[in-house]
Amino acid sequence: MNESTIYQWLITAAFTMAGVVFVTLFFINAPYGRHSRSGWGITINDRLGWVIMESASALIFLYFWAIGPYNRSLTALVFLAMWEIHYMHRAFIFPFTTRSSTRRITVAVVAMGLLFNTMNAYLNSRYLFSLSGGYSDSWLSGLHFLIGGALFAFGFFINRQADLTLRNLRPAGTTAYKIPYGGMYRWISCPNYCGEIMIWLGWAIATWSLPGLAFAVWTAANLVPRARSHQKWYKEHFPEYPLNRKTLFPGLW
């Protein structure tokens, strides 16, 4: 079986898994963060788990950029920068900005995250820098990149702002949850997830690629049901929670 066949199988698997995950997460909350619970096996330090999961995306993408035949164009370098800005932050900065150093995450969640990130980074980087035939520098002035890049940047800003708001809710060393206010929290319960969906939808448009679309679909499939669970959790734990807040998209849901 050659790489082309394997690649097509993995693309198909990515879309199929997204559908399965989307349905499953409406019935089972992934056991991390506020939804952590016993019964999911061995746990490790939460920060270590995040580094293991997210560093795979950064390092694998960088590797396939380095060995790809179409890696020297300005467009290729911009795509590399977009991906690495997100994942270097996610792997090596974000875990160490959380207030608590004692939280735990299950090895099962880390393993599933590592598996997905490895596959996803391979699919996207292998396509962009080897299988696509290359992107010309003029791509950066085209409509796909201008729209997608703007959406990526706006989503990145929303995501970072939301994470900073959550971080500032409680003193260092504490794990108690509070109601967040300010920014897009004025309108929705999960602006961090909204921003993440915007980031990868923007990526799919900017690269105009099937693996980019698969990533965007997967991101929505994972975060839409989790946002629904967050909204429900907030209302169950805080009777004063603002009733006018939507879940994920301002004015819609």
C-alpha positions as CSV (number, residue, x, y, z in Angstrom):
1,M,0.0,0.0,0.0
2,N,1.5,3.3,-1.1
3,E,1.4,6.6,0.8
4,S,-1.2,8.1,-1.5
5,T,-3.6,5.3,-0.6
6,I,-2.8,5.7,3.1
7,Y,-3.3,9.4,2.9
8,Q,-6.8,9.0,1.3
9,W,-7.8,6.5,4.0
10,L,-6.7,8.9,6.7
11,I,-8.7,11.8,5.2
12,T,-11.8,9.6,5.0
13,A,-11.1,8.5,8.6
14,A,-10.8,12.1,9.8
15,F,-14.3,13.0,8.4
16,T,-15.8,9.7,9.7
17,M,-14.3,10.1,13.2
18,A,-15.6,13.7,13.3
19,G,-19.2,12.4,12.8
20,V,-18.7,9.7,15.5
21,V,-17.2,12.2,18.0
22,F,-19.9,14.8,17.3
23,V,-22.7,12.3,18.2
24,T,-20.9,10.7,21.1
25,L,-20.1,13.9,22.9
26,F,-23.8,14.8,23.1
27,F,-24.1,11.8,25.4
28,I,-20.6,11.5,27.1
29,N,-18.6,14.5,28.3
30,A,-14.9,14.2,27.6
31,P,-13.3,13.8,31.0
32,Y,-11.0,16.8,31.3
33,G,-11.3,20.3,32.7
34,R,-14.5,21.0,34.6
35,H,-15.9,17.7,33.4
36,S,-13.0,15.6,34.9
37,R,-14.2,12.6,36.8
38,S,-12.9,9.3,38.1
39,G,-13.3,6.0,36.3
40,W,-11.2,6.8,33.2
41,G,-7.9,5.2,34.3
42,I,-4.5,6.5,35.1
43,T,-4.0,10.3,35.3
44,I,-0.9,12.5,34.9
45,N,-0.2,16.1,35.6
46,D,-2.5,18.3,33.4
47,R,0.3,20.5,32.2
48,L,2.4,17.6,31.1
49,G,-0.6,16.1,29.3
50,W,-1.1,19.3,27.4
51,V,2.5,19.5,26.3
52,I,2.5,15.9,25.1
53,M,-0.7,16.3,23.1
54,E,-0.1,19.7,21.5
55,S,3.6,19.5,20.9
56,A,3.0,16.7,18.4
57,S,1.1,19.1,16.1
58,A,3.9,21.7,16.3
59,L,6.8,19.3,15.7
60,I,5.3,17.1,13.1
61,F,4.1,20.0,11.0
62,L,7.6,21.6,11.3
63,Y,9.2,18.3,10.2
64,F,7.1,17.9,7.0
65,W,7.7,21.5,6.2
66,A,11.4,20.9,6.5
67,I,11.5,17.9,4.1
68,G,8.8,19.1,1.7
69,P,9.7,20.1,-1.9
70,Y,7.4,23.1,-1.8
71,N,8.5,24.7,1.5
72,R,10.4,27.8,0.3
73,S,7.7,30.0,-1.1
74,L,6.5,32.9,0.9
75,T,3.0,31.3,1.1
76,A,4.5,28.1,2.5
77,L,6.3,30.2,5.2
78,V,3.2,32.1,6.0
79,F,1.2,28.8,6.4
80,L,4.0,27.5,8.6
81,A,3.9,30.6,10.8
82,M,0.1,30.5,11.2
83,W,0.2,26.9,12.3
84,E,3.2,27.2,14.6
85,I,2.0,30.5,16.3
86,H,-1.1,28.6,17.4
87,Y,0.5,25.3,18.4
88,M,3.7,26.6,20.0
89,H,1.5,28.7,22.2
90,R,-0.8,25.8,22.9
91,A,2.0,23.3,23.7
92,F,4.6,25.4,25.5
93,I,2.9,28.6,26.8
94,F,-0.7,28.0,27.5
95,P,-0.3,25.0,29.9
96,F,2.0,27.1,32.1
97,T,-0.4,30.1,32.3
98,T,-3.1,28.1,34.1
99,R,-3.5,28.9,37.7
100,S,-3.3,25.4,39.2
101,S,-0.3,23.1,38.9
102,T,-2.0,20.2,40.6
103,R,-4.8,19.4,38.2
104,R,-4.8,15.9,36.6
105,I,-5.8,14.6,33.1
106,T,-6.4,11.0,32.2
107,V,-3.8,9.2,30.1
108,A,-6.7,8.1,27.8
109,V,-7.6,11.7,26.9
110,V,-3.9,12.5,26.3
111,A,-3.5,9.4,24.1
112,M,-6.6,10.3,22.0
113,G,-5.4,13.9,21.7
114,L,-1.9,12.7,20.7
115,L,-3.3,10.3,18.1
116,F,-5.5,13.0,16.5
117,N,-2.9,15.7,16.5
118,T,-0.3,13.4,14.9
119,M,-2.7,12.4,12.1
120,N,-4.0,15.9,11.6
121,A,-0.6,17.5,11.5
122,Y,0.6,14.9,9.0
123,L,-2.4,15.4,6.7
124,N,-2.2,19.2,6.6
125,S,1.6,19.5,6.4
126,R,2.1,16.7,3.9
127,Y,-0.5,18.2,1.6
128,L,0.7,21.8,1.8
129,F,4.4,21.1,1.4
130,S,4.5,18.0,-0.7
131,L,1.2,16.8,-2.3
132,S,-0.4,20.2,-3.3
133,G,2.1,21.0,-6.0
134,G,3.0,24.1,-4.1
135,Y,1.4,27.5,-3.6
136,S,2.6,30.5,-5.5
137,D,3.4,33.8,-3.7
138,S,0.4,35.3,-5.5
139,W,-1.9,33.1,-3.4
140,L,-1.4,35.5,-0.5
141,S,-3.2,38.3,-2.4
142,G,-6.1,36.0,-3.5
143,L,-9.6,36.0,-2.0
144,H,-9.3,32.7,-0.3
145,F,-6.3,33.7,1.7
146,L,-7.5,37.2,2.5
147,I,-10.8,35.9,3.8
148,G,-9.4,32.9,5.5
149,G,-6.4,34.7,7.0
150,A,-8.6,37.4,8.4
151,L,-10.9,34.9,10.0
152,F,-7.9,33.0,11.4
153,A,-6.5,36.1,13.0
154,F,-9.8,37.2,14.4
155,G,-10.4,33.8,15.9
156,F,-6.9,33.7,17.3
157,F,-7.6,37.1,19.1
158,I,-10.9,35.9,20.5
159,N,-9.4,32.6,21.7
160,R,-6.5,34.3,23.5
161,Q,-8.7,37.0,25.0
162,A,-11.1,34.4,26.4
163,D,-8.3,32.3,27.8
164,L,-6.8,35.3,29.5
165,T,-10.2,36.2,31.0
166,L,-10.6,32.7,32.4
167,R,-7.1,32.8,33.8
168,N,-7.7,36.0,35.7
169,L,-10.9,34.7,37.3
170,R,-9.1,33.1,40.2
171,P,-5.9,33.5,42.3
172,A,-2.9,31.3,41.6
173,G,-3.1,27.8,43.1
174,T,-6.9,27.7,43.2
175,T,-9.3,25.6,41.0
176,A,-12.7,27.1,41.9
177,Y,-14.8,28.1,38.9
178,K,-16.5,31.5,38.6
179,I,-18.7,33.2,36.1
180,P,-16.6,35.0,33.5
181,Y,-17.5,38.5,32.3
182,G,-16.2,40.9,29.7
183,G,-15.2,40.5,26.1
184,M,-17.4,38.0,24.2
185,Y,-18.5,36.5,27.5
186,R,-21.1,39.3,27.4
187,W,-22.8,37.4,24.7
188,I,-21.8,33.7,24.8
189,S,-20.6,31.1,27.3
190,C,-17.7,29.7,25.3
191,P,-15.8,32.4,23.3
192,N,-12.7,30.3,23.5
193,Y,-14.4,27.6,21.6
194,C,-15.9,30.1,19.2
195,G,-12.5,31.5,18.5
196,E,-11.0,28.0,18.0
197,I,-13.7,27.1,15.4
198,M,-13.0,30.4,13.6
199,I,-9.3,29.8,13.5
200,W,-9.6,26.4,11.7
201,L,-12.4,27.5,9.5
202,G,-10.2,30.4,8.5
203,W,-7.3,27.9,7.9
204,A,-9.5,25.7,5.7
205,I,-10.4,28.8,3.6
206,A,-6.9,30.2,3.5
207,T,-5.4,26.9,2.4
208,W,-8.5,25.9,0.3
209,S,-7.6,22.2,1.0
210,L,-9.4,19.0,1.9
211,P,-7.2,18.3,5.0
212,G,-7.9,21.9,6.1
213,L,-11.6,21.3,5.8
214,A,-11.3,18.0,7.7
215,F,-9.7,19.9,10.6
216,A,-12.4,22.6,10.6
217,V,-15.1,19.9,10.6
218,W,-13.3,18.0,13.4
219,T,-12.9,21.1,15.5
220,A,-16.6,21.9,15.3
221,A,-17.6,18.3,15.9
222,N,-15.6,18.3,19.1
223,L,-16.4,21.8,20.4
224,V,-20.1,22.3,19.6
225,P,-21.3,19.5,22.0
226,R,-18.7,20.5,24.6
227,A,-19.9,24.1,24.5
228,R,-23.4,22.8,25.1
229,S,-22.2,20.8,28.1
230,H,-20.4,24.0,29.4
231,Q,-23.6,26.0,29.1
232,K,-25.5,23.4,31.0
233,W,-22.8,23.1,33.7
234,Y,-22.8,26.9,34.2
235,K,-26.5,27.0,34.7
236,E,-26.5,24.1,37.1
237,H,-23.7,25.5,39.3
238,F,-24.6,29.2,39.2
239,P,-28.3,30.2,39.7
240,E,-27.3,33.8,38.9
241,Y,-25.8,32.9,35.5
242,P,-26.9,35.4,32.8
243,L,-29.9,33.9,31.1
244,N,-29.4,36.0,27.9
245,R,-26.0,34.4,27.1
246,K,-26.0,32.2,24.1
247,T,-23.8,29.0,24.0
248,L,-21.3,29.5,21.2
249,F,-22.4,31.9,18.5
250,P,-23.6,35.5,19.5
251,G,-27.3,35.9,18.8
252,L,-27.7,32.5,17.3
253,W,-27.0,29.6,19.7
